[in-house]
């Protein structure tokens, strides 16, 4: 056998052993438990968080513009009185 074939054969055997080992089952169970825990926490993804942060920033800008406009209108009204 060529060295490359030997390495591939060893890799395949190790991979088969790992698939059949209890460690793989433990890993699967831990991942499942973590996913269930995260789902209960009602977390959002980073992308969803960033989108909401952008929406909030735009809303804040609009609010500031409206507050400025209201102050201008109130100033005009007091000037007329």
Helices and strands as residue ranges (DSSP letters): H 3-20, H 22-40, H 46-80
